[in-house]
Amino acid sequence: MKFMLLQNYAVEGCEPMSTWSPEEIRAHIEFQHCLNEELRERGELVDAQGLAGPELVKIVTHDGVGAPVVTDGPFPEAKEFLAGYRIVDVESPERAIEIAAKGSAAPGPGGAPIKQPIEVREVMGAPGSEV
């Protein structure tokens, strides 16, 4: 079973990473790398990527006629944004939740767990196809 673990960065209630010390940022990134390596060794990691901040977002809409409409970020009304993701291939939804819980407890300021919201979604294929 494949799951996408969407790492959301909640703007409200979270200290922006730009205010963290270099040591806190290193500890957080190292935690992410170690978790990815652990999942890779278990054969569960399909992909993991961090994403650019909302200031670099482009929203594209198109009606199929003419030029698409492109809207630039940032979007100050957003209360959270997608910071990154992991795609895992695991035996059960419970294992995907276990991985998400570990990722949610990544260290932040002062080494305290940041309790980052992580959305767990099963990757679904088109009817009649394998994912």
C-alpha positions in Angstrom: 0.0 0.0 0.0 1.4 3.4 -1.0 0.7 6.5 1.1 1.7 10.1 0.7 2.6 11.8 3.9 2.0 15.5 3.4 4.0 17.7 5.8 2.0 20.8 6.4 3.6 23.8 8.0 1.0 25.6 10.1 1.6 29.3 10.1 -0.4 30.0 13.2 1.2 28.7 16.4 4.5 27.7 14.8 7.7 29.7 15.0 8.9 30.2 11.4 12.1 28.2 10.6 13.7 31.5 9.5 13.8 32.4 13.2 15.5 29.2 14.3 19.2 29.1 15.1 21.5 27.4 12.5 22.0 24.5 15.0 18.2 24.0 15.3 17.8 24.0 11.6 20.7 21.4 11.2 19.1 19.2 13.9 15.7 19.3 12.1 17.2 18.6 8.7 19.4 15.8 10.1 16.3 14.2 11.7 14.6 14.2 8.3 17.6 12.7 6.6 17.8 10.0 9.3 14.1 9.1 9.1 14.4 8.9 5.3 17.5 6.6 5.6 15.6 4.4 8.1 12.7 4.1 5.7 15.0 3.4 2.8 16.8 0.6 4.7 13.4 -1.0 5.4 12.4 -0.7 1.7 9.5 1.6 2.6 10.6 4.9 1.1 9.5 5.7 -2.4 10.3 9.4 -2.4 10.7 12.4 -0.1 11.1 16.0 -1.0 11.0 19.4 0.7 9.1 22.1 -1.2 9.8 25.8 -1.8 8.0 28.2 0.4 4.7 29.9 -0.5 6.4 33.0 -1.7 7.5 31.0 -4.8 4.1 29.4 -5.4 2.3 29.7 -8.8 -1.3 28.8 -9.1 -2.4 28.0 -12.7 -5.9 27.8 -13.9 -7.0 27.2 -17.5 -10.3 26.8 -19.3 -8.7 25.0 -22.3 -9.0 28.1 -24.5 -6.5 31.0 -24.7 -3.7 31.6 -22.2 -3.7 30.1 -18.7 -4.0 32.4 -15.8 -1.0 32.3 -13.5 -1.2 33.8 -10.0 2.0 34.3 -7.9 2.3 33.8 -4.2 2.6 34.5 -1.4 -0.9 34.0 -0.2 -1.2 35.7 3.2 -4.7 34.3 3.8 -3.3 30.8 3.9 -3.1 29.4 7.5 -0.7 26.6 6.4 1.2 25.4 3.4 2.7 22.2 2.1 6.3 22.1 3.3 7.2 18.6 1.9 6.1 15.1 1.4 7.1 11.5 1.7 5.7 8.6 -0.4 6.0 5.3 1.4 5.1 1.8 0.4 4.1 -0.1 3.5 2.1 -3.1 4.6 -0.7 -1.2 6.4 -2.3 2.1 7.1 -1.2 1.7 10.7 2.5 1.7 9.6 1.9 4.9 7.5 0.4 6.5 10.6 3.4 5.3 12.7 5.8 7.0 10.2 3.7 10.2 10.1 3.8 10.3 13.9 7.6 10.0 14.0 7.9 12.8 11.4 5.5 15.0 13.3 7.8 14.9 16.3 10.8 16.3 14.4 12.9 18.7 16.5 12.4 22.4 16.4 13.4 25.3 18.5 15.2 24.2 21.7 15.0 20.6 20.4 11.3 20.3 21.3 9.1 18.3 18.9 7.4 20.7 16.5 4.2 18.6 16.3 4.0 19.3 12.6 0.6 18.3 11.1 1.1 15.4 8.6 -1.7 14.4 6.4 -1.7 10.6 5.5 -3.4 9.8 2.2 -3.4 6.5 0.3 -2.2 6.8 -3.3 -5.0 5.5 -5.5 -4.6 4.3 -9.0 -7.0 4.7 -11.8 -9.7 1.9 -11.9 -8.2 -1.2 -13.4 -4.6 -0.1 -13.0 -1.9 -0.9 -10.5 -0.3 1.9 -8.5 
